[in-house]
Amino acid sequence: MKLNETQIQYLFDFTRQHYVEYYDLQSELVDHLANAIEQAISENPNLSFEQALSAEFKKFGIFGFMDVVEKRQGALTRKYHKMVWAHFMEFFRLPKIVLSLGAVVFGFYFLKSITYKEAVFASVFAVITFGLLLKMIIEVTLRRKKAEKKEKRWLFEEIMYGYGSVTSFFILPLQLIDLFYRKAVFLSDIAMWVSSFLIVAYAIVCYVMIYVIPSKAKEYLGKMYPEYLMQEV
């Protein structure tokens, strides 16, 4: 038995009713449910569509689709972080490495020339972090307004535009600010070289997250979900 369009649409509605908001996850679940229902009915022709759906849904356990959503979100978040890392590493390959090393050297001599090194170090990290947070808030607001105007939402799109995927990047700068500001660690040139590198590296990560990934978002999403490009036309 092959499910008809009405039954397929019912499965999409069913996933939405069970708190699956994103179209890409809905599509995966609908495909899984449809195949399972078709197989169940072919093995037992007396089984109705509703009965087969109920039996298959019970296999997901008491939390329903929540586990599937969480696992998929985790997998896509890891994919996002790998993308950030790949673009970050580009700044340490030719020709961008020249600019990166130049920034590290400039940072070293700048720290060496000033008196209140701890305060400056903490301030630079705080400014970069604030810029990332501000950009994320603006982007999230714009994406939510856009989401209200279209029916389909895509999980990977929202991860790339900052829906909860950048919070882990705030932990490191906060820890470094606390360490460097409260303790006198700027006692050697090595410490200042390390500090300069950390500032430049963190600035590059934020630049990748704020500008590089969003600029390539449509390209990445189009490769994963060809249907995404169709809705953008």
Contacts in CASP RR format, 6 or more apart in sequence:
PFRMAT RR
TARGET T0000
AUTHOR 0000-0000-0000
METHOD contacts of the structure
MODEL  1
MKLNETQIQYLFDFTRQHYVEYYDLQSELVDHLANAIEQAISENPNLSFE
QALSAEFKKFGIFGFMDVVEKRQGALTRKYHKMVWAHFMEFFRLPKIVLS
LGAVVFGFYFLKSITYKEAVFASVFAVITFGLLLKMIIEVTLRRKKAEKK
EKRWLFEEIMYGYGSVTSFFILPLQLIDLFYRKAVFLSDIAMWVSSFLIV
AYAIVCYVMIYVIPSKAKEYLGKMYPEYLMQEV
1 38 0 8 1.000
1 41 0 8 1.000
1 42 0 8 1.000
1 45 0 8 1.000
2 38 0 8 1.000
3 11 0 8 1.000
3 34 0 8 1.000
3 37 0 8 1.000
3 38 0 8 1.000
3 49 0 8 1.000
7 34 0 8 1.000
7 49 0 8 1.000
8 30 0 8 1.000
8 34 0 8 1.000
11 29 0 8 1.000
11 30 0 8 1.000
11 33 0 8 1.000
11 34 0 8 1.000
11 53 0 8 1.000
12 26 0 8 1.000
12 30 0 8 1.000
14 33 0 8 1.000
14 53 0 8 1.000
14 57 0 8 1.000
15 25 0 8 1.000
15 26 0 8 1.000
15 29 0 8 1.000
15 30 0 8 1.000
15 33 0 8 1.000
15 65 0 8 1.000
16 26 0 8 1.000
18 57 0 8 1.000
18 64 0 8 1.000
18 65 0 8 1.000
19 65 0 8 1.000
19 66 0 8 1.000
19 69 0 8 1.000
20 26 0 8 1.000
20 29 0 8 1.000
20 65 0 8 1.000
20 68 0 8 1.000
20 69 0 8 1.000
21 153 0 8 1.000
22 69 0 8 1.000
22 153 0 8 1.000
22 154 0 8 1.000
22 155 0 8 1.000
22 158 0 8 1.000
23 151 0 8 1.000
23 152 0 8 1.000
23 153 0 8 1.000
23 154 0 8 1.000
24 154 0 8 1.000
24 155 0 8 1.000
24 156 0 8 1.000
24 224 0 8 1.000
24 225 0 8 1.000
25 65 0 8 1.000
25 68 0 8 1.000
25 69 0 8 1.000
25 72 0 8 1.000
25 155 0 8 1.000
28 72 0 8 1.000
29 65 0 8 1.000
29 68 0 8 1.000
33 53 0 8 1.000
33 56 0 8 1.000
33 57 0 8 1.000
36 52 0 8 1.000
36 56 0 8 1.000
37 49 0 8 1.000
37 52 0 8 1.000
37 53 0 8 1.000
37 56 0 8 1.000
40 47 0 8 1.000
40 52 0 8 1.000
40 55 0 8 1.000
40 56 0 8 1.000
41 47 0 8 1.000
41 49 0 8 1.000
41 52 0 8 1.000
57 64 0 8 1.000
60 67 0 8 1.000
60 68 0 8 1.000
61 67 0 8 1.000
72 155 0 8 1.000
73 155 0 8 1.000
73 159 0 8 1.000
76 155 0 8 1.000
76 156 0 8 1.000
76 159 0 8 1.000
77 159 0 8 1.000
77 165 0 8 1.000
79 156 0 8 1.000
80 156 0 8 1.000
80 159 0 8 1.000
80 160 0 8 1.000
80 165 0 8 1.000
80 213 0 8 1.000
81 165 0 8 1.000
83 213 0 8 1.000
83 220 0 8 1.000
84 205 0 8 1.000
84 208 0 8 1.000
84 209 0 8 1.000
84 213 0 8 1.000
87 208 0 8 1.000
87 212 0 8 1.000
87 213 0 8 1.000
88 201 0 8 1.000
88 204 0 8 1.000
88 205 0 8 1.000
88 208 0 8 1.000
90 96 0 8 1.000
91 97 0 8 1.000
91 99 0 8 1.000
91 100 0 8 1.000
91 204 0 8 1.000
92 100 0 8 1.000
100 200 0 8 1.000
100 204 0 8 1.000
103 200 0 8 1.000
103 203 0 8 1.000
104 193 0 8 1.000
104 196 0 8 1.000
104 197 0 8 1.000
104 200 0 8 1.000
105 196 0 8 1.000
106 196 0 8 1.000
107 196 0 8 1.000
107 199 0 8 1.000
107 200 0 8 1.000
108 189 0 8 1.000
108 192 0 8 1.000
108 193 0 8 1.000
108 196 0 8 1.000
110 196 0 8 1.000
111 117 0 8 1.000
111 120 0 8 1.000
111 121 0 8 1.000
111 186 0 8 1.000
111 192 0 8 1.000
111 195 0 8 1.000
111 196 0 8 1.000
112 189 0 8 1.000
112 192 0 8 1.000
114 120 0 8 1.000
117 186 0 8 1.000
117 192 0 8 1.000
117 195 0 8 1.000
118 180 0 8 1.000
118 181 0 8 1.000
118 184 0 8 1.000
118 185 0 8 1.000
118 186 0 8 1.000
119 181 0 8 1.000
121 176 0 8 1.000
121 177 0 8 1.000
121 180 0 8 1.000
121 181 0 8 1.000
121 186 0 8 1.000
121 195 0 8 1.000
121 199 0 8 1.000
122 177 0 8 1.000
122 180 0 8 1.000
122 181 0 8 1.000
124 199 0 8 1.000
125 173 0 8 1.000
125 176 0 8 1.000
125 177 0 8 1.000
125 199 0 8 1.000
125 202 0 8 1.000
126 173 0 8 1.000
126 177 0 8 1.000
128 173 0 8 1.000
128 199 0 8 1.000
128 202 0 8 1.000
128 203 0 8 1.000
128 206 0 8 1.000
129 170 0 8 1.000
129 173 0 8 1.000
129 174 0 8 1.000
129 206 0 8 1.000
131 206 0 8 1.000
131 210 0 8 1.000
132 166 0 8 1.000
132 169 0 8 1.000
132 206 0 8 1.000
132 209 0 8 1.000
132 210 0 8 1.000
133 170 0 8 1.000
135 210 0 8 1.000
136 162 0 8 1.000
136 166 0 8 1.000
139 161 0 8 1.000
139 162 0 8 1.000
139 214 0 8 1.000
140 161 0 8 1.000
140 162 0 8 1.000
140 163 0 8 1.000
143 157 0 8 1.000
143 158 0 8 1.000
143 161 0 8 1.000
143 163 0 8 1.000
147 153 0 8 1.000
150 231 0 8 1.000
152 231 0 8 1.000
154 221 0 8 1.000
154 225 0 8 1.000
154 228 0 8 1.000
156 220 0 8 1.000
156 221 0 8 1.000
156 224 0 8 1.000
156 225 0 8 1.000
157 217 0 8 1.000
157 221 0 8 1.000
157 228 0 8 1.000
159 165 0 8 1.000
160 213 0 8 1.000
160 214 0 8 1.000
160 217 0 8 1.000
160 220 0 8 1.000
160 221 0 8 1.000
161 214 0 8 1.000
161 217 0 8 1.000
162 209 0 8 1.000
166 209 0 8 1.000
169 205 0 8 1.000
169 206 0 8 1.000
169 209 0 8 1.000
172 202 0 8 1.000
173 202 0 8 1.000
176 198 0 8 1.000
179 185 0 8 1.000
180 186 0 8 1.000
180 195 0 8 1.000
185 191 0 8 1.000
185 195 0 8 1.000
186 192 0 8 1.000
186 195 0 8 1.000
213 220 0 8 1.000
218 228 0 8 1.000
218 229 0 8 1.000
218 232 0 8 1.000
221 228 0 8 1.000
221 229 0 8 1.000
222 228 0 8 1.000
222 229 0 8 1.000
END
